[in-house]
């Protein structure tokens, strides 16, 4: 069998809308919006520079409801760069670019670039290599059938790749599509399963290889860490499967647990150190960061009394670490707690003491329904706001019965800090 190399990518989500950026006038919106394009450019440049033999893409190259033709033109142009360099490009459609949700049809550039059929599994045999690529595009957005069951048997004497957009069982944070099992894929007889749909890189099996490469570019704070594609090297059998990083914006969540003696200066110093570490890991990319502060500490009263000022102090710390334009603070979440109080108002004033005791005992369940109803009613009246802030915003989470206890705890700690002041 011949020696060759190929790139396996998935979940490009070109020009996918990013919600919430408009709410922050300092957000580097254009850089973040353009990151999916830049990541694809990086992949194509790498493929051409390294002379890989072909590229396979396991679905969700773009979202079916892209706003204008520019998304399609860009994708077609990048694929054309590959094919002009003699590098075939074979892809399937996933749930986001399924046949039924396509609003504007793309024509692949050249004979050696193609979408595999959505009506039934199709096999594409590379003319210059003993490689057979089997796959089926999604016909509709929500394919729940186990379509891999109908993939053809392996071609004898050839390297067989199964191209599949699937959750492979249940995956946290992802809808279950084209469900199948690792055991089923393992026993099918292919040497490599090129998967898509799950945005976190994962190797499910090594004999044969069953691989999620992750998405090409993180698009939100839940998609942290390096992002890219898998480079597969074959010499008779698979020699290596290596991650190649192509992202241009790096998302990170920094959890900082403050010690009891940490005042504001100490907390900011700890943040600067953590930001510096993450910036070094980003290796020159824009770093988009969510900072979560927690722990009972001396800095709690200062931070909790003015969340806006706390956020600005953190942003200033980021500028001190990297200068302008290198770090964007997506969110600062202050989840610190007050230090235990001794003496003072609770002992001197019975009414205040009763209020403090009531606050310490509440878990929010007695007012949970009222809070949920209020959040749902207000968001229902301002649907554009709901869309702008995104489903992960605390107001939306509370309306969906999530994050309520955290919200009540933060309000309680803020009141306790005020009463103690």
C-alpha positions as CSV (number, residue, x, y, z in Angstrom):
1,X,0.0,0.0,0.0
2,X,1.2,3.5,-0.8
3,X,2.5,6.1,1.6
4,X,0.4,9.2,1.9
5,X,-0.9,11.9,4.3
6,X,-4.2,13.6,4.6
7,X,-6.0,16.2,6.7
8,X,-9.2,15.5,8.5
9,X,-11.2,18.5,9.5
10,X,-14.8,19.2,10.6
11,X,-17.2,21.8,11.9
12,X,-15.7,24.9,10.2
13,X,-19.0,26.9,10.8
14,X,-17.8,29.6,8.4
15,X,-19.2,33.0,9.3
16,X,-21.3,31.5,12.1
17,X,-23.0,34.4,13.9
18,X,-21.5,35.3,17.3
19,X,-23.9,36.7,19.7
20,X,-23.3,39.2,22.4
21,X,-20.3,41.0,20.9
22,X,-22.3,44.1,20.2
23,X,-23.0,44.5,24.0
24,X,-19.3,45.3,24.6
25,X,-18.1,48.3,22.6
26,X,-14.5,47.2,23.3
27,X,-14.9,43.7,21.9
28,X,-12.6,43.0,18.9
29,X,-15.7,42.0,16.9
30,X,-14.1,42.0,13.4
31,X,-11.2,39.8,14.5
32,X,-13.5,37.3,16.2
33,X,-16.0,37.2,13.4
34,X,-13.2,36.7,10.8
35,X,-11.5,33.9,12.8
36,X,-13.3,31.0,11.1
37,X,-12.1,32.3,7.7
38,X,-8.6,32.8,8.9
39,X,-8.5,29.3,10.4
40,X,-9.6,27.8,7.0
41,X,-6.9,29.8,5.3
42,X,-4.4,28.4,7.7
43,X,-5.5,24.9,6.9
44,X,-5.3,25.4,3.2
45,X,-1.9,27.1,3.4
46,X,-0.6,24.1,5.5
47,X,-2.1,21.5,3.1
48,X,-0.4,23.2,0.1
49,X,2.9,23.9,1.9
50,X,3.1,20.4,3.3
51,X,1.9,18.7,0.1
52,X,-0.7,16.6,1.8
53,X,-2.4,14.2,-0.6
54,X,-6.0,15.0,0.1
55,X,-8.4,16.7,2.6
56,X,-11.6,15.3,4.1
57,X,-14.2,17.4,5.9
58,X,-16.8,15.7,8.1
59,X,-19.7,18.2,7.9
60,X,-20.9,21.6,9.2
61,X,-18.6,23.6,6.8
62,X,-21.0,26.5,7.2
63,X,-24.4,27.2,8.6
64,X,-27.3,26.7,6.2
65,X,-28.8,30.2,6.8
66,X,-25.7,32.2,5.9
67,X,-26.7,35.8,5.1
68,X,-25.2,36.4,1.7
69,X,-23.1,34.8,-1.0
70,X,-19.8,36.0,0.4
71,X,-19.6,33.0,2.8
72,X,-20.1,30.6,-0.1
73,X,-17.7,32.5,-2.4
74,X,-15.0,32.3,0.3
75,X,-15.4,28.6,0.9
76,X,-15.4,27.8,-2.8
77,X,-12.3,30.0,-3.3
78,X,-10.3,28.2,-0.5
79,X,-11.3,24.7,-1.9
80,X,-10.3,25.9,-5.3
81,X,-6.8,26.7,-3.9
82,X,-6.5,23.1,-2.8
83,X,-7.7,21.6,-6.1
84,X,-5.5,23.8,-8.2
85,X,-2.6,22.5,-6.1
86,X,-3.7,18.9,-6.9
87,X,-5.2,18.2,-3.5
88,X,-8.6,16.5,-3.7
89,X,-11.3,17.8,-1.2
90,X,-14.1,15.4,-0.2
91,X,-16.8,16.5,2.2
92,X,-20.2,15.6,3.7
93,X,-22.9,17.8,5.0
94,X,-23.8,17.8,8.7
95,X,-26.8,19.1,10.6
96,X,-25.9,22.8,10.0
97,X,-25.3,22.5,6.3
98,X,-27.8,19.6,5.6
99,X,-29.4,19.4,2.1
100,X,-32.7,20.6,3.5
101,X,-31.5,23.8,5.2
102,X,-29.2,25.1,2.4
103,X,-30.4,28.5,1.3
104,X,-27.8,29.0,-1.4
105,X,-26.2,26.1,-3.3
106,X,-22.5,25.8,-3.7
107,X,-20.8,24.2,-6.7
108,X,-17.6,22.4,-5.9
109,X,-14.6,23.8,-7.9
110,X,-13.2,21.0,-10.1
111,X,-13.6,17.3,-10.6
112,X,-11.5,16.4,-7.5
113,X,-13.7,18.3,-5.1
114,X,-17.1,17.0,-4.2
115,X,-19.9,16.6,-1.7
116,X,-20.9,13.0,-1.0
117,X,-24.5,12.1,-1.7
118,X,-27.3,12.8,0.9
119,X,-29.7,10.1,-0.4
120,X,-27.5,7.1,0.3
121,X,-23.9,6.3,1.2
122,X,-21.5,7.0,-1.5
123,X,-17.9,5.8,-2.1
124,X,-15.3,8.0,-3.7
125,X,-12.2,6.3,-4.9
126,X,-9.1,8.5,-5.3
127,X,-7.7,7.9,-8.8
128,X,-4.1,8.4,-7.8
129,X,-4.1,6.5,-4.5
130,X,-5.5,3.2,-3.2
131,X,-7.9,5.1,-1.0
132,X,-11.7,4.7,-0.8
133,X,-13.7,7.3,1.1
134,X,-17.2,6.3,2.1
135,X,-19.8,8.7,3.5
136,X,-23.2,10.2,3.4
137,X,-24.3,13.8,3.8
138,X,-27.2,14.7,6.0
139,X,-30.5,15.1,4.1
140,X,-32.2,17.0,6.9
141,X,-31.0,18.9,9.9
142,X,-32.0,16.2,12.5
143,X,-30.8,12.8,11.2
144,X,-31.4,10.4,14.0
145,X,-31.1,7.1,12.0
146,X,-27.9,5.1,12.3
147,X,-26.8,5.8,8.8
148,X,-23.4,4.2,9.4
149,X,-25.1,0.8,9.4
150,X,-25.7,1.2,5.7
151,X,-22.2,2.2,4.8
152,X,-20.7,-0.2,2.3
153,X,-18.1,-2.9,3.3
154,X,-14.5,-1.9,2.9
155,X,-12.8,-2.2,-0.6
156,X,-10.3,-5.0,-0.5
157,X,-6.7,-3.9,-0.9
158,X,-7.4,-0.2,-0.4
159,X,-7.3,2.2,2.6
160,X,-10.9,2.8,3.7
161,X,-12.1,6.0,5.3
162,X,-15.5,6.4,6.8
163,X,-16.7,10.0,6.7
164,X,-19.4,10.5,9.2
165,X,-21.2,13.4,11.0
166,X,-22.3,11.8,14.3
167,X,-22.4,12.2,18.0
168,X,-21.4,8.5,18.4
169,X,-23.8,8.1,21.3
170,X,-24.6,10.9,23.7
171,X,-22.2,13.8,24.1
172,X,-22.5,16.6,26.5
173,X,-23.3,19.9,24.8
174,X,-24.2,18.3,21.5
175,X,-27.5,17.0,20.1
176,X,-27.5,13.3,19.3
177,X,-27.4,12.8,15.6
178,X,-26.7,9.7,13.4
179,X,-26.3,7.8,16.6
180,X,-24.0,4.7,16.5
181,X,-21.5,3.1,18.8
182,X,-17.7,2.8,18.9
183,X,-18.0,-1.0,18.7
184,X,-20.1,-0.8,15.5
185,X,-17.6,1.5,13.8
186,X,-14.7,-0.6,15.0
187,X,-16.1,-3.7,13.6
188,X,-17.1,-2.2,10.2
189,X,-13.6,-2.9,8.7
190,X,-12.5,0.6,7.8
191,X,-9.0,1.7,8.8
192,X,-10.0,5.2,9.7
193,X,-13.3,6.9,10.8
194,X,-13.2,10.7,10.1
195,X,-15.9,12.1,12.4
196,X,-17.5,15.4,12.8
197,X,-20.1,17.2,15.0
198,X,-18.3,17.1,18.4
199,X,-16.3,20.3,18.8
200,X,-13.7,18.9,21.1
201,X,-10.9,16.8,19.7
202,X,-11.1,13.2,20.8
203,X,-9.7,9.8,19.8
204,X,-12.3,7.2,20.5
205,X,-10.3,4.2,19.3
206,X,-6.9,3.5,17.8
207,X,-7.4,0.1,16.1
208,X,-9.0,1.2,13.9
209,X,-8.7,4.9,14.4
210,X,-12.0,6.7,15.2
211,X,-11.3,10.4,15.5
212,X,-13.1,13.7,16.3
213,X,-10.6,16.4,15.2
214,X,-12.7,19.1,17.0
215,X,-13.7,22.3,15.3
216,X,-11.2,24.4,13.3
217,X,-11.8,27.5,15.4
218,X,-13.4,28.0,18.8
219,X,-16.4,30.3,18.5
220,X,-17.4,30.9,22.1
221,X,-16.2,30.6,25.7
222,X,-17.3,26.9,26.0
223,X,-14.9,26.0,23.1
224,X,-11.6,26.7,24.9
225,X,-8.1,25.6,24.1
226,X,-6.2,24.9,20.8
227,X,-8.4,24.1,17.8
228,X,-7.5,22.6,14.4
229,X,-7.5,19.4,12.4
230,X,-5.9,15.9,12.4
231,X,-3.0,15.1,10.1
232,X,-2.9,11.4,9.3
233,X,0.2,9.7,8.0
234,X,-0.1,6.3,6.4
235,X,2.7,3.9,5.4
236,X,1.0,0.6,4.7
237,X,-0.9,1.3,8.0
238,X,-1.5,4.4,10.0
239,X,1.8,5.7,11.4
240,X,0.5,8.7,13.3
241,X,-2.5,10.9,13.9
242,X,-1.4,14.4,15.0
243,X,-3.3,17.5,15.8
244,X,-2.4,20.6,13.8
245,X,-3.5,23.9,15.3
246,X,-5.1,26.4,12.9
247,X,-7.1,28.8,15.1
248,X,-6.4,32.5,15.2
249,X,-8.5,33.4,18.3
250,X,-8.0,31.4,21.5
251,X,-10.8,31.1,24.1
252,X,-9.9,30.4,27.7
253,X,-11.7,30.3,31.1
254,X,-9.6,31.2,34.1
255,X,-10.9,30.2,37.5
256,X,-9.2,32.0,40.3
257,X,-9.8,30.8,43.9
258,X,-8.8,33.6,46.2
259,X,-7.5,33.0,49.7
260,X,-9.0,34.5,52.8
261,X,-6.2,37.2,53.1
262,X,-6.4,38.2,49.5
263,X,-7.3,41.9,49.3
264,X,-8.0,43.7,46.0
265,X,-4.3,44.2,45.1
266,X,-3.5,40.6,45.8
267,X,-6.5,39.4,43.7
268,X,-5.5,41.6,40.8
269,X,-1.9,40.4,41.0
270,X,-3.1,36.8,40.9
271,X,-5.2,37.6,37.8
272,X,-2.3,39.2,36.0
273,X,-0.2,36.1,36.6
274,X,-3.0,33.8,35.3
275,X,-3.6,36.0,32.3
276,X,0.1,36.0,31.5
277,X,0.2,32.2,31.5
278,X,-2.8,31.9,29.2
279,X,-1.4,34.6,26.9
280,X,1.8,32.6,26.6
281,X,-0.2,29.5,25.7
282,X,-2.1,31.4,23.0
283,X,1.3,32.0,21.1
284,X,0.4,35.3,19.6
285,X,-3.3,34.8,19.0
286,X,-6.0,37.0,20.3
287,X,-6.9,35.7,23.7
288,X,-10.6,35.8,24.6
289,X,-11.0,35.2,28.4
290,X,-13.7,34.6,30.9
291,X,-12.5,35.2,34.5
292,X,-14.3,33.6,37.4
293,X,-13.3,34.8,40.9
294,X,-14.3,32.6,43.8
295,X,-13.5,31.9,47.5
296,X,-14.1,33.7,50.7
297,X,-11.7,36.6,50.8
298,X,-11.0,40.1,52.0
299,X,-11.5,41.5,48.4
300,X,-15.2,40.3,48.3
301,X,-16.7,43.5,49.8
302,X,-14.8,45.7,47.3
303,X,-15.7,43.6,44.2
304,X,-19.3,42.8,45.1
305,X,-20.3,46.4,45.9
306,X,-19.4,47.6,42.3
307,X,-19.3,44.8,39.7
308,X,-18.7,47.3,37.0
309,X,-15.6,48.7,38.6
310,X,-14.4,45.2,39.3
311,X,-14.7,44.4,35.6
312,X,-12.8,47.5,34.6
313,X,-10.0,46.8,37.0
314,X,-9.7,43.3,35.5
315,X,-9.6,44.8,32.0
316,X,-6.9,47.2,33.1
317,X,-4.9,44.2,34.5
318,X,-5.2,42.6,31.0
319,X,-3.8,45.7,29.3
320,X,-1.0,45.7,31.9
321,X,-0.1,42.1,31.0
322,X,-0.2,42.3,27.2
323,X,-0.9,45.8,26.0
324,X,-4.0,46.8,24.0
325,X,-5.5,44.4,21.5
326,X,-4.0,41.1,22.7
327,X,-6.5,40.1,25.4
328,X,-10.3,40.6,25.4
329,X,-12.1,40.0,28.7
330,X,-15.3,38.4,27.6
331,X,-16.8,38.2,31.1
332,X,-15.8,38.7,34.7
333,X,-17.8,36.6,37.1
334,X,-17.5,37.6,40.7
335,X,-18.5,34.5,42.8
336,X,-16.5,35.4,45.9
337,X,-17.9,35.1,49.4
338,X,-17.6,37.4,52.5
339,X,-15.4,36.5,55.3
340,X,-17.2,35.4,58.5
341,X,-18.4,38.4,60.5
342,X,-17.8,38.8,64.3
343,X,-19.4,41.4,66.4
344,X,-20.7,44.6,64.8
345,X,-24.2,45.3,63.7
346,X,-25.8,41.9,64.0
347,X,-25.2,41.9,67.8
348,X,-26.0,45.6,68.3
349,X,-29.2,45.8,66.3
350,X,-31.7,43.0,66.6
351,X,-33.5,43.9,63.4
352,X,-30.3,43.8,61.4
353,X,-29.3,40.6,63.1
354,X,-32.6,39.0,62.1
355,X,-32.1,40.1,58.5
356,X,-28.6,38.7,58.4
357,X,-29.8,35.4,59.9
358,X,-32.6,35.2,57.3
359,X,-30.1,35.8,54.5
360,X,-27.7,33.1,55.8
361,X,-30.5,30.6,55.9
362,X,-32.1,31.2,52.5
363,X,-31.3,28.9,49.6
364,X,-33.6,30.7,47.1
365,X,-36.1,28.0,46.7
366,X,-38.9,30.0,48.4
367,X,-38.6,32.7,45.7
368,X,-37.4,30.5,42.8
369,X,-40.7,30.5,41.0
370,X,-41.1,34.3,41.3
371,X,-37.6,34.9,39.9
372,X,-38.1,32.5,37.0
373,X,-41.5,34.0,36.1
374,X,-40.1,37.5,36.2
375,X,-37.1,36.7,34.0
376,X,-39.2,34.8,31.5
377,X,-41.7,37.6,31.3
378,X,-39.1,40.3,30.8
379,X,-37.2,38.4,28.2
380,X,-40.4,37.6,26.4
381,X,-41.1,41.3,26.0
382,X,-37.6,41.9,24.6
383,X,-36.8,39.1,22.2
384,X,-34.1,41.1,20.3
385,X,-32.3,41.5,23.7
386,X,-32.6,37.7,24.3
387,X,-31.0,37.0,20.9
388,X,-28.3,39.6,21.5
389,X,-27.1,38.4,24.9
390,X,-27.3,34.7,24.0
391,X,-28.6,31.7,25.8
392,X,-25.6,31.5,28.2
393,X,-26.4,34.9,29.8
394,X,-27.5,34.5,33.4
395,X,-30.9,36.1,32.7
396,X,-31.6,33.5,30.0
397,X,-30.3,30.7,32.2
398,X,-32.5,31.7,35.1
399,X,-35.5,31.7,32.7
400,X,-34.6,28.2,31.7
401,X,-34.3,27.1,35.4
402,X,-30.5,27.1,35.4
403,X,-28.1,29.1,37.5
404,X,-30.8,30.3,39.9
405,X,-29.0,29.2,43.1
406,X,-25.8,31.0,42.0
407,X,-27.7,34.2,41.3
408,X,-29.4,34.0,44.7
409,X,-26.1,33.3,46.4
410,X,-24.4,36.3,44.8
411,X,-27.3,38.6,45.7
412,X,-27.2,37.3,49.3
413,X,-23.4,37.9,49.6
414,X,-23.8,41.4,48.2
415,X,-26.4,42.2,50.8
416,X,-24.3,40.7,53.6
417,X,-21.3,42.7,52.5
418,X,-23.4,45.9,52.4
419,X,-24.9,45.3,55.9
420,X,-21.4,44.7,57.3
421,X,-20.0,47.9,55.8
